Amino acid sequence: MNITRRDVYQTIMVSEREIAELELVASHCWPAREIIKYKGWIIHWNDGVTWRANSVQPKEWDSSVSVEQLVDYVIELYHEKDTPAAFKITPASQPDGLDKLLEEKGFEKWMITHVQTAPIDTISCLGPRVPVDLFKVTDESLDTLLYKSERGELAIDVRREIIHRIGGDKNIARVMMHGNVAGMGLGVVEEDWLGIFSIRTLPEFQHRGVAWSLSCALAMWGEDHGAQKVFLQVETDNEPALSLYESMGFKTLYTYWYRILENKK
């Protein structure tokens, strides 16, 4: 089955199989501490920090169990961990009609996000506009990635743990301006994909080519490490980032969102 996903930036034809494969790659780029495979669904948990690491990936559906029973199992499992039950919904989520069922059960829709992709040489050939430093992932380089983060201590510590757990090649990019950290980002190579994560420009250095340069430098690094394609995830209300990535040649492959049962603690 082919699905057309339209947004104001680009239109791409993509199959459910392609979406499911990229979703699996993305989950390997941000691995949860606990992963449970149950009746075709993949359930992630990691201290309730980041929805990516604390949600269900409904990859397949074993019809020997009703969807309602599966959802109830998920709700109870997350309840035992004192974490809101959450599903990551894509056009490939199984079974059909799952999103509507979750809505009827009180799951609210959050964080509508575009998954954007490009051939890696489309991005790497652009070249950074300002100098970029690249670092292997260490405790010290993670200090740079999380520099001036507004998140709490637990959230920062869990992110450190998740990044250390990543199995693929990984690198941190940093831009310095006038002796100060201006921006940072994370790149992960998984199979033939480069995932770009956590691109951030500090407010006082915006509109100076920082995010462009971080993305290009990570693409150059990823290409050297065998990646042929690059993906990133950007929320649909982040107009500056969408405009930037469109100008670089990224196109939206599909859109996902989370269904979260906030009132079930």
C-alpha positions as semicolon CSV with decimal commas, in nm:
position;residue;x (nm);y (nm);z (nm)
1;M;0,000;0,000;0,000
2;N;0,134;0,344;-0,092
3;I;0,051;0,650;0,114
4;T;0,070;1,012;0,006
5;R;0,157;1,256;0,283
6;R;0,116;1,626;0,197
7;D;0,242;1,926;0,387
8;V;0,325;2,281;0,287
9;Y;0,683;2,188;0,204
10;Q;0,704;1,869;-0,005
11;T;0,510;1,563;-0,115
12;I;0,662;1,214;-0,134
13;M;0,515;0,873;-0,209
14;V;0,621;0,623;0,057
15;S;0,521;0,266;0,139
16;E;0,421;0,138;0,480
17;R;0,719;-0,100;0,466
18;E;0,960;0,191;0,416
19;I;0,806;0,377;0,709
20;A;0,827;0,072;0,937
21;E;1,191;0,013;0,842
22;L;1,291;0,374;0,911
23;E;1,100;0,372;1,240
24;L;1,305;0,070;1,348
25;V;1,628;0,245;1,249
26;A;1,521;0,556;1,442
27;S;1,446;0,351;1,754
28;H;1,798;0,202;1,739
29;C;1,936;0,557;1,726
30;W;1,763;0,640;2,058
31;P;1,754;0,308;2,246
32;A;1,540;0,265;2,555
33;R;1,672;0,075;2,856
34;E;1,378;-0,167;2,853
35;I;1,227;-0,305;2,531
36;I;0,940;-0,553;2,536
37;K;0,815;-0,721;2,220
38;Y;0,455;-0,830;2,265
39;K;0,214;-0,956;1,998
40;G;0,391;-0,760;1,723
41;W;0,419;-0,433;1,917
42;I;0,749;-0,297;2,051
43;I;0,716;-0,133;2,393
44;H;0,987;0,106;2,514
45;W;1,051;0,238;2,863
46;N;1,329;0,455;3,005
47;D;1,235;0,631;3,328
48;G;0,962;0,832;3,158
49;V;1,222;1,061;2,994
50;T;1,158;1,142;2,624
51;W;0,853;1,000;2,452
52;R;1,075;0,831;2,193
53;A;1,212;0,604;2,467
54;N;0,879;0,566;2,652
55;S;0,620;0,470;2,394
56;V;0,483;0,181;2,194
57;Q;0,588;0,122;1,836
58;P;0,287;-0,069;1,693
59;K;0,488;-0,233;1,416
60;E;0,271;-0,540;1,357
61;W;-0,041;-0,691;1,507
62;D;-0,092;-1,050;1,619
63;S;-0,465;-1,089;1,566
64;S;-0,481;-1,378;1,814
65;V;-0,528;-1,101;2,072
66;S;-0,781;-0,822;2,031
67;V;-0,654;-0,467;1,990
68;E;-0,849;-0,363;2,299
69;Q;-0,671;-0,631;2,505
70;L;-0,334;-0,515;2,376
71;V;-0,407;-0,151;2,460
72;D;-0,521;-0,249;2,809
73;Y;-0,199;-0,449;2,854
74;V;0,006;-0,142;2,757
75;I;-0,189;0,086;2,990
76;E;-0,134;-0,149;3,282
77;L;0,235;-0,197;3,203
78;Y;0,306;0,176;3,200
79;H;0,083;0,225;3,505
80;E;0,307;-0,018;3,697
81;K;0,605;0,199;3,599
82;D;0,425;0,519;3,703
83;T;0,453;0,650;3,346
84;P;0,172;0,769;3,114
85;A;0,090;0,513;2,847
86;A;0,199;0,641;2,507
87;F;0,191;0,526;2,145
88;K;0,394;0,660;1,855
89;I;0,153;0,667;1,561
90;T;0,269;0,663;1,198
91;P;0,091;0,580;0,871
92;A;0,234;0,227;0,911
93;S;0,100;0,164;1,263
94;Q;-0,085;-0,164;1,300
95;P;-0,367;-0,241;1,300
96;D;-0,561;0,007;1,091
97;G;-0,789;0,215;1,308
98;L;-0,556;0,209;1,609
99;D;-0,529;0,588;1,626
100;K;-0,907;0,630;1,641
101;L;-0,938;0,360;1,907
102;L;-0,677;0,535;2,122
103;E;-0,857;0,866;2,080
104;E;-1,181;0,705;2,195
105;K;-0,999;0,569;2,501
106;G;-0,886;0,916;2,601
107;F;-0,536;0,922;2,454
108;E;-0,452;1,280;2,356
109;K;-0,259;1,375;2,043
110;W;0,079;1,538;2,103
111;M;0,397;1,642;1,920
112;I;0,296;1,616;1,554
113;T;0,631;1,567;1,382
114;H;0,760;1,541;1,026
115;V;1,026;1,284;0,941
116;Q;1,237;1,446;0,672
117;T;1,498;1,276;0,455
118;A;1,752;1,346;0,184
119;P;2,032;1,165;-0,001
120;I;2,333;1,229;0,217
121;D;2,540;1,379;-0,064
122;T;2,268;1,642;-0,114
123;I;2,346;1,772;0,235
124;S;2,718;1,698;0,261
125;C;2,799;1,882;-0,062
126;L;2,649;2,207;0,071
127;G;2,935;2,259;0,312
128;P;2,937;2,435;0,652
129;R;2,911;2,814;0,655
130;V;3,103;2,844;0,982
131;P;3,369;2,615;1,136
132;V;3,241;2,302;1,310
133;D;3,423;2,081;1,561
134;L;3,343;1,710;1,578
135;F;3,388;1,494;1,887
136;K;3,345;1,130;1,978
137;V;3,079;1,076;2,243
138;T;3,236;1,107;2,588
139;D;3,115;1,250;2,916
140;E;3,296;1,572;2,825
141;S;3,144;1,603;2,478
142;L;2,800;1,529;2,624
143;D;2,852;1,832;2,846
144;T;2,872;2,030;2,522
145;L;2,563;1,867;2,370
146;L;2,360;1,941;2,683
147;Y;2,514;2,286;2,743
148;K;2,260;2,534;2,881
149;S;1,984;2,276;2,861
150;E;1,668;2,384;3,040
151;R;1,586;2,026;3,135
152;G;1,606;1,896;3,490
153;E;1,887;1,686;3,633
154;L;1,706;1,352;3,588
155;A;1,618;1,429;3,226
156;I;1,979;1,523;3,150
157;D;2,119;1,213;3,322
158;V;1,880;0,983;3,134
159;R;1,970;1,144;2,802
160;R;2,337;1,084;2,876
161;E;2,260;0,719;2,948
162;I;2,059;0,677;2,627
163;I;2,329;0,835;2,409
164;H;2,601;0,619;2,565
165;R;2,383;0,315;2,489
166;I;2,361;0,388;2,115
167;G;2,527;0,100;1,932
168;G;2,601;0,267;1,599
169;D;2,872;0,518;1,517
170;K;2,792;0,848;1,686
171;N;2,943;1,193;1,692
172;I;2,876;1,531;1,848
173;A;2,913;1,853;1,649
174;R;2,984;2,194;1,800
175;V;3,009;2,549;1,669
176;M;3,207;2,809;1,864
177;M;3,174;3,184;1,810
178;H;3,381;3,448;1,989
179;G;3,499;3,187;2,236
180;N;3,147;3,074;2,327
181;V;2,944;2,765;2,240
182;A;2,698;2,875;1,971
183;G;2,534;2,548;1,873
184;M;2,551;2,171;1,895
185;G;2,404;1,852;1,752
186;L;2,425;1,472;1,748
187;G;2,474;1,236;1,454
188;V;2,417;0,858;1,459
189;V;2,491;0,614;1,176
190;E;2,261;0,311;1,172
191;E;2,269;0,078;0,868
192;D;2,287;0,311;0,565
193;W;2,115;0,599;0,745
194;L;2,250;0,900;0,930
195;G;2,013;1,030;1,194
196;I;2,057;1,394;1,295
197;F;1,930;1,478;1,644
198;S;1,929;1,760;1,897
199;I;2,038;2,038;1,662
200;R;2,031;2,348;1,878
201;T;2,147;2,707;1,828
202;L;2,174;2,927;2,135
203;P;1,947;3,232;2,104
204;E;2,221;3,493;2,082
205;F;2,378;3,315;1,781
206;Q;2,069;3,251;1,569
207;H;2,055;3,346;1,198
208;R;2,431;3,302;1,152
209;G;2,437;2,966;0,975
210;V;2,496;2,757;1,288
211;A;2,226;2,491;1,235
212;W;2,305;2,472;0,862
213;S;2,673;2,416;0,940
214;L;2,609;2,156;1,212
215;S;2,384;1,957;0,976
216;C;2,632;1,974;0,687
217;A;2,928;1,873;0,904
218;L;2,740;1,575;1,047
219;A;2,636;1,473;0,695
220;M;2,999;1,484;0,582
221;W;3,099;1,273;0,881
222;G;2,811;1,029;0,825
223;E;2,900;0,989;0,458
224;D;3,257;0,900;0,558
225;H;3,110;0,634;0,789
226;G;2,901;0,464;0,521
227;A;2,566;0,644;0,539
228;Q;2,387;0,701;0,209
229;K;2,073;0,875;0,338
230;V;1,998;1,117;0,618
231;F;1,686;1,167;0,828
232;L;1,578;1,406;1,098
233;Q;1,260;1,477;1,292
234;V;1,109;1,824;1,327
235;E;0,782;1,924;1,489
236;T;0,527;2,071;1,250
237;D;0,499;2,399;1,438
238;N;0,875;2,466;1,417
239;E;0,856;2,691;1,112
240;P;1,218;2,819;1,124
241;A;1,358;2,464;1,126
242;L;1,121;2,350;0,851
243;S;1,224;2,642;0,633
244;L;1,592;2,574;0,697
245;Y;1,571;2,205;0,615
246;E;1,363;2,268;0,304
247;S;1,630;2,510;0,180
248;M;1,891;2,238;0,234
249;G;1,700;1,981;0,029
250;F;1,515;1,778;0,291
251;K;1,168;1,648;0,206
252;T;0,898;1,517;0,437
253;L;0,867;1,140;0,407
254;Y;0,585;1,096;0,658
255;T;0,437;1,245;0,974
256;Y;0,397;1,090;1,317
257;W;0,249;1,192;1,651
258;Y;0,209;1,055;1,999
259;R;-0,111;0,938;2,163
260;I;-0,064;0,986;2,538
261;L;-0,294;0,886;2,824
262;E;-0,196;1,158;3,067
263;N;-0,470;1,087;3,320
264;K;-0,367;0,725;3,380
265;K;-0,088;0,736;3,638
